[in-house]
Amino acid sequence: MAGLAAGSFTGSRLVRGEAAPGRFFLACEALLTALALALAPVLLLPFLPGTILNAAIGFLLFLTGFVTGCEFPLAAACYGRGRDLRRTSRPMAGAAGTIYALDLFGGWLGGLLGAFLLFPVLGVYGSCIVVVAVKGATILPLALSLRR
């Protein structure tokens, strides 16, 4: 939660000073993909002393929360600008409400899929790989939409 709060604060600062928040959002997506890829091998290191392993996992989870927190205000700014990420076309409150609803739905769906499908069938390592694939699949369409 500390990472989410710090990231949200940072993301809101980026939105205020950035004309094109879509680029920062794309960077966040790429970083989340890299963090999910980094977390998978760390989970397979049982030979590390408990304190070091816990610190490594805690650090990666804080970073993941931070980047995820940054994404929320950036996504709201992008959505608020409509299909043209260079101009504001929707009220920010409506954009934030829509993004929050989608975030809650995604969290609910991810919780169900993770608990009842991914973790039992693929394990934690396999689930990290699925997250990498899904996050990676969002990067190309996002990058293409920013080029227009």
TILUMVO-235067 format. One record per atom (N, C-alpha, C): residue number from 1; residue in three letters; x negated, y negated, z. Coordinates in pm, whole numbers, plus 50000, padded with zeros to 5 digits. Atoms other than C-alpha are relative to their C-alpha. Last residue first. Layout:
   k   r  east north    up
 NUM ALA     X     Y     Z
...
END
This chain:
   k   r  east north    up
 148 ARG 49905 50070 50088
 148 ARG 50075 49149 46572
 148 ARG 50008 49855 50034
 147 ARG 50069 50046 50120
 147 ARG 49757 49283 46736
 147 ARG 50092 49918 49910
 146 LEU 50072 50124 49970
 146 LEU 49921 49302 47080
 146 LEU 49930 49943 49876
 145 SER 49902 50108 49985
 145 SER 50177 49556 46957
 145 SER 49933 49865 50030
 144 LEU 49947 50037 50132
 144 LEU 49897 49778 46827
 144 LEU 50100 49885 50011
 143 ALA 50106 50072 50072
 143 ALA 49720 49776 47165
 143 ALA 50049 49955 49862
 142 LEU 50016 50131 49936
 142 LEU 50042 49869 47342
 142 LEU 49895 49916 49927
 141 PRO 49888 50088 50039
 141 PRO 50115 50148 47094
 141 PRO 49990 49860 50061
 140 LEU 50001 50031 50143
 140 LEU 49759 50284 47142
 140 LEU 50119 49915 49957
 139 ILE 50098 50103 50034
 139 ILE 49745 50256 47523
 139 ILE 50006 49962 49852
 138 THR 49940 50134 49998
 138 THR 50066 50436 47608
 138 THR 49904 49892 49950
 137 ALA 49906 50014 50111
 137 ALA 49938 50778 47497
 137 ALA 50066 49863 49997
 136 GLY 50075 50019 50123
 136 GLY 49639 50744 47729
 136 GLY 50091 49979 49879
 135 LYS 50050 50137 49998
 135 LYS 49871 50698 48024
 135 LYS 49921 49970 49872
 134 VAL 49885 50091 50011
 134 VAL 50057 51017 47931
 134 VAL 49953 49854 49998
 133 ALA 49941 49990 50134
 133 ALA 49741 51217 47862
 133 ALA 50114 49901 49981
 132 VAL 50096 50058 50095
 132 VAL 49561 51095 48176
 132 VAL 50059 50001 49859
 131 VAL 49992 50146 49981
 131 VAL 49872 51171 48384
 131 VAL 49905 49929 49904
 130 VAL 49875 50042 50063
 130 VAL 49881 51522 48236
 130 VAL 50016 49848 50013
 129 ILE 50023 49996 50145
 129 ILE 49512 51566 48327
 129 ILE 50126 49957 49924
 128 CYS 50082 50118 50034
 128 CYS 49583 51455 48683
 128 CYS 49975 49994 49850
 127 SER 49909 50115 49998
 127 SER 49864 51714 48699
 127 SER 49925 49871 49968
 126 GLY 49923 50000 50124
 126 GLY 49620 51984 48591
 126 GLY 50095 49883 49991
 125 TYR 50093 50030 50109
 125 TYR 49387 51892 48879
 125 TYR 50074 49992 49866
 124 VAL 50035 50142 49995
 124 VAL 49671 51878 49133
 124 VAL 49909 49962 49883
 123 GLY 50090 50036 49892
 123 GLY 49818 52214 49040
 123 GLY 49965 49852 49991
 122 LEU 50134 50035 50048
 122 LEU 49962 52297 48699
 122 LEU 49899 49974 50111
 121 VAL 50040 49926 50120
 121 VAL 50285 52483 48780
 121 VAL 49854 49975 49963
 120 PRO 49988 49854 49985
 120 PRO 50360 52384 49140
 120 PRO 49947 50078 49880
 119 PHE 50087 49945 49895
 119 PHE 50209 52034 49105
 119 PHE 50016 50152 50014
 118 LEU 50144 50014 50027
 118 LEU 50366 51950 48766
 118 LEU 49913 50067 50106
 117 LEU 50049 49943 50125
 117 LEU 50718 52090 48801
 117 LEU 49847 49994 49990
 116 PHE 49933 49877 50040
 116 PHE 50901 52040 49129
 116 PHE 49948 50064 49873
 115 ALA 49974 49905 49891
 115 ALA 50697 51785 49319
 115 ALA 50055 50133 49953
 114 GLY 50122 49961 49930
 114 GLY 50542 51598 49027
 114 GLY 50025 50110 50102
 113 LEU 50082 49917 50090
 113 LEU 50853 51600 48810
 113 LEU 49873 50048 50069
 112 LEU 49932 49873 50029
 112 LEU 51074 51481 49094
 112 LEU 49913 50091 49914
 111 GLY 49995 49921 49877
 111 GLY 50832 51219 49219
 111 GLY 50066 50135 49978
 110 GLY 50134 49945 49976
 110 GLY 50761 51098 48865
 110 GLY 49994 50085 50126
 109 LEU 50021 49892 50097
 109 LEU 51133 51059 48798
 109 LEU 49864 50066 50020
 108 TRP 49907 49891 49967
 108 TRP 51186 50859 49118
 108 TRP 49976 50120 49908
 107 GLY 50048 49939 49876
 107 GLY 50876 50647 49058
 107 GLY 50086 50118 50042
 106 GLY 50121 49923 50032
 106 GLY 50980 50585 48698
 106 GLY 49942 50068 50122
 105 PHE 49957 49881 50074
 105 PHE 51329 50482 48809
 105 PHE 49880 50088 49966
 104 LEU 49935 49910 49905
 104 LEU 51183 50246 49069
 104 LEU 50045 50129 49933
 103 ASP 50104 49948 49912
 103 ASP 50947 50092 48813
 103 ASP 50058 50099 50101
 102 LEU 50071 49897 50077
 102 LEU 51229 50056 48560
 102 LEU 49889 50063 50082
 101 ALA 49908 49886 50017
 101 ALA 51439 49873 48818
 101 ALA 49932 50113 49923
 100 TYR 49991 49933 49871
 100 TYR 51142 49652 48912
 100 TYR 50092 50122 49991
  99 ILE 50124 49925 49980
  99 ILE 51074 49569 48546
  99 ILE 50004 50077 50132
  98 THR 50001 49888 50093
  98 THR 51437 49471 48495
  98 THR 49876 50087 50019
  97 GLY 49898 49904 49958
  97 GLY 51445 49256 48807
  97 GLY 50003 50123 49911
  96 ALA 50050 49930 49881
  96 ALA 51114 49090 48720
  96 ALA 50100 50103 50048
  95 ALA 50107 49910 50042
  95 ALA 51238 49007 48369
  95 ALA 49948 50080 50119
  94 GLY 49937 49887 50070
  94 GLY 51561 48863 48501
  94 GLY 49897 50102 49955
  93 ALA 49928 49921 49899
  93 ALA 51370 48649 48751
  93 ALA 50067 50120 49936
  92 MET 50091 49911 49927
  92 MET 51123 48537 48482
  92 MET 50073 50086 50102
  91 PRO 50031 50049 49864
  91 PRO 51394 48392 48258
  91 PRO 49917 50103 50076
  90 ARG 49902 49953 49901
  90 ARG 51359 48522 47902
  90 ARG 49964 49941 50136
  89 SER 49867 50001 50059
  89 SER 51190 48369 47594
  89 SER 50108 50048 50097
  88 THR 49901 49961 49901
  88 THR 50839 48271 47704
  88 THR 50138 49990 49938
  87 ARG 49903 50103 49960
  87 ARG 50602 48259 47408
  87 ARG 50096 50056 50104
  86 ARG 50063 50131 49990
  86 ARG 50278 48444 47321
  86 ARG 50097 49891 50047
  85 LEU 50068 50013 49871
  85 LEU 50388 48801 47391
  85 LEU 49933 49864 50017
  84 ASP 50115 50085 50027
  84 ASP 50638 48782 47105
  84 ASP 49932 49971 50134
  83 ARG 50086 49927 50093
  83 ARG 50868 49080 47160
  83 ARG 49876 49919 49963
  82 GLY 49931 49931 50109
  82 GLY 51014 48916 47466
  82 GLY 49901 50072 49911
  81 ARG 50033 50067 50126
  81 ARG 50808 48672 47671
  81 ARG 50064 50068 49880
  80 GLY 49938 50132 50002
  80 GLY 50972 48778 47993
  80 GLY 49973 49924 49871
  79 TYR 49858 49980 50029
  79 TYR 50875 49136 47921
  79 TYR 50072 49867 49990
  78 CYS 49989 49952 50138
  78 CYS 50509 49036 47901
  78 CYS 50146 50018 49961
  77 ALA 50033 50112 50089
  77 ALA 50533 48827 48218
  77 ALA 50013 50041 49854
  76 ALA 49888 50094 49995
  76 ALA 50714 49106 48403
  76 ALA 49976 49881 49908
  75 ALA 49890 49942 50078
  75 ALA 50452 49356 48284
  75 ALA 50120 49907 49999
  74 LEU 50038 50009 50141
  74 LEU 50172 49129 48410
  74 LEU 50111 50055 49911
  73 PRO 49978 50136 50050
  73 PRO 50348 49080 48743
  73 PRO 49962 49983 49854
  72 PHE 49861 50045 49985
  72 PHE 50379 49458 48787
  72 PHE 50021 49857 49954
  71 GLU 49915 49978 50116
  71 GLU 50046 49564 48637
  71 GLU 50139 49939 50014
  70 CYS 50025 50104 50102
  70 CYS 49826 49407 48902
  70 CYS 50098 50012 49883
  69 GLY 49944 50125 49951
  69 GLY 49985 49628 49167
  69 GLY 49980 49885 49903
  68 THR 49855 49987 50015
  68 THR 49906 49936 48958
  68 THR 50070 49873 50049
  67 VAL 49973 50019 50143
  67 VAL 49544 49819 48934
  67 VAL 50150 50010 49973
  66 PHE 50032 50137 50038
  66 PHE 49522 49775 49311
  66 PHE 50037 49974 49854
  65 GLY 49896 50088 49949
  65 GLY 49700 50101 49386
  65 GLY 49979 49856 49958
  64 THR 49881 49968 50078
  64 THR 49460 50292 49161
  64 THR 50117 49912 50043
  63 LEU 50017 50060 50134
  63 LEU 49165 50115 49321
  63 LEU 50123 50024 49912
  62 PHE 49987 50145 49982
  62 PHE 49293 50205 49670
  62 PHE 49988 49931 49864
  61 LEU 49857 50029 49981
  61 LEU 49347 50567 49557
  61 LEU 50024 49851 50022
  60 LEU 49932 49986 50129
  60 LEU 48993 50585 49415
  60 LEU 50150 49969 50012
  59 PHE 50044 50110 50087
  59 PHE 48847 50446 49739
  59 PHE 50072 50006 49865
  58 GLY 49938 50124 49952
  58 GLY 49052 50683 49955
  58 GLY 49965 49881 49912
  57 ILE 49858 49993 50037
  57 ILE 48947 50982 49742
  57 ILE 50071 49871 50043
  56 ALA 49991 50007 50147
  56 ALA 48580 50887 49769
  56 ALA 50145 50000 49954
  55 ALA 50032 50138 50039
  55 ALA 48605 50813 50143
  55 ALA 50013 49984 49848
  54 ASN 49887 50085 49962
  54 ASN 48783 51144 50209
  54 ASN 49976 49855 49958
  53 LEU 49889 49967 50089
  53 LEU 48518 51334 50012
  53 LEU 50121 49912 50032
  52 ILE 50033 50056 50133
  52 ILE 48237 51154 50195
  52 ILE 50115 50026 49903
  51 THR 49999 50146 49991
  51 THR 48391 51222 50538
  51 THR 49974 49936 49864
  50 GLY 49865 50055 49990
  50 GLY 48474 51583 50458
  50 GLY 50006 49850 50000
  49 PRO 49955 50013 49861
  49 PRO 48120 51673 50348
  49 PRO 50134 49927 50005
  48 LEU 50038 50127 49938
  48 LEU 48108 51750 49978
  48 LEU 50045 49999 50145
  47 PHE 50129 49986 49933
  47 PHE 48133 52118 49887
  47 PHE 49951 49870 50063
  46 PRO 49983 49960 49861
  46 PRO 48505 52091 49816
  46 PRO 49869 50012 50077
  45 LEU 50130 50003 49935
  45 LEU 48438 51889 49501
  45 LEU 50012 50040 50148
  44 LEU 50060 49867 50013
  44 LEU 48736 51978 49282
  44 LEU 49864 50008 50068
  43 LEU 49917 49903 49927
  43 LEU 48944 51679 49392
  43 LEU 49943 50141 49996
  42 VAL 50027 50023 49858
  42 VAL 48663 51449 49279
  42 VAL 50078 50101 50084
  41 PRO 50119 49926 49957
  41 PRO 48689 51607 48933
  41 PRO 49968 49981 50148
  40 ALA 49991 49855 50021
  40 ALA 49054 51497 48891
  40 ALA 49873 50074 50043
  39 LEU 49948 49934 49881
  39 LEU 49018 51151 49045
  39 LEU 50001 50152 49986
  38 ALA 50103 49993 49896
  38 ALA 48789 51021 48771
  38 ALA 50048 50074 50124
  37 LEU 50103 49908 50048
  37 LEU 49036 51103 48492
  37 LEU 49889 50016 50103
  36 ALA 49940 49867 49992
  36 ALA 49316 50938 48687
  36 ALA 49900 50106 49954
  35 LEU 49994 49962 49859
  35 LEU 49089 50637 48736
  35 LEU 50063 50137 50020
  34 ALA 50134 49963 49955
  34 ALA 49004 50622 48364
  34 ALA 50000 50044 50147
  33 THR 50034 49874 50067
  33 THR 49371 50627 48267
  33 THR 49864 50049 50046
  32 LEU 49924 49895 49931
  32 LEU 49445 50361 48526
  32 LEU 49974 50137 49938
  31 LEU 50066 49973 49872
  31 LEU 49163 50149 48380
  31 LEU 50073 50108 50079
  30 ALA 50124 49926 50028
  30 ALA 49302 50179 48027
  30 ALA 49928 50036 50130
  29 GLU 49962 49866 50046
  29 GLU 49650 50080 48146
  29 GLU 49875 50085 49973
  28 CYS 49953 49924 49883
  28 CYS 49506 49787 48343
  28 CYS 50038 50142 49961
  27 ALA 50119 49965 49923
  27 ALA 49311 49666 48038
  27 ALA 50038 50082 50124
  26 LEU 50069 49894 50075
  26 LEU 49631 49680 47831
  26 LEU 49875 50046 50075
  25 PHE 49919 49881 49979
  25 PHE 49811 49474 48097
  25 PHE 49935 50120 49930
  24 PHE 50031 49951 49866
  24 PHE 49527 49222 48092
  24 PHE 50078 50127 50031
  23 ARG 50138 49950 50004
  23 ARG 49563 49190 47716
  23 ARG 49957 50054 50136
  22 GLY 50003 49867 50061
  22 GLY 49941 49163 47743
  22 GLY 49860 50060 49995
  21 PRO 50014 49898 49897
  21 PRO 49908 48871 47983
  21 PRO 49995 50142 49945
  20 ALA 49962 49871 50059
  20 ALA 49842 48637 47688
  20 ALA 49982 50112 50103
  19 ALA 49903 50023 50106
  19 ALA 49832 48271 47799
  19 ALA 50051 50131 49940
  18 GLU 50027 49929 50125
  18 GLU 49663 48355 48128
  18 GLU 50112 49976 49899
  17 GLY 50107 50063 50078
  17 GLY 49634 48123 48427
  17 GLY 49978 50060 49863
  16 ARG 49993 50148 49996
  16 ARG 49960 48187 48608
  16 ARG 49897 49937 49908
  15 VAL 49888 50045 50083
  15 VAL 49976 48551 48500
  15 VAL 50005 49848 49994
  14 LEU 50038 49986 50141
  14 LEU 49628 48624 48638
  14 LEU 50110 49947 49909
  13 ARG 50097 50107 50029
  13 ARG 49726 48483 48978
  13 ARG 49956 50006 49853
  12 SER 49921 50124 50010
  12 SER 50035 48706 48983
  12 SER 49909 49880 49973
  11 GLY 49926 50004 50127
  11 GLY 49813 49003 48899
  11 GLY 50082 49874 49984
  10 THR 50095 50030 50107
  10 THR 49577 48925 49188
  10 THR 50070 49989 49865
   9 PHE 50045 50138 49979
   9 PHE 49860 48910 49442
   9 PHE 49907 49958 49887
   8 SER 49887 50085 50037
   8 SER 50010 49228 49298
   8 SER 49965 49853 50015
   7 GLY 49988 50004 50145
   7 GLY 49672 49397 49314
   7 GLY 50113 49912 49952
   6 ALA 50113 50078 50052
   6 ALA 49616 49305 49677
   6 ALA 50008 49988 49849
   5 ALA 49981 50140 49960
   5 ALA 49963 49428 49771
   5 ALA 49890 49912 49943
   4 LEU 49887 50057 50075
   4 LEU 49933 49750 49570
   4 LEU 50018 49852 50031
   3 GLY 50043 50020 50138
   3 GLY 49586 49820 49712
   3 GLY 50110 49939 49915
   2 ALA 50089 50117 49999
   2 ALA 49708 49765 50067
   2 ALA 49951 49971 49859
   1 MET 49918 50119 50000
   1 MET 50000 50000 50000
   1 MET 49913 49874 50000
END
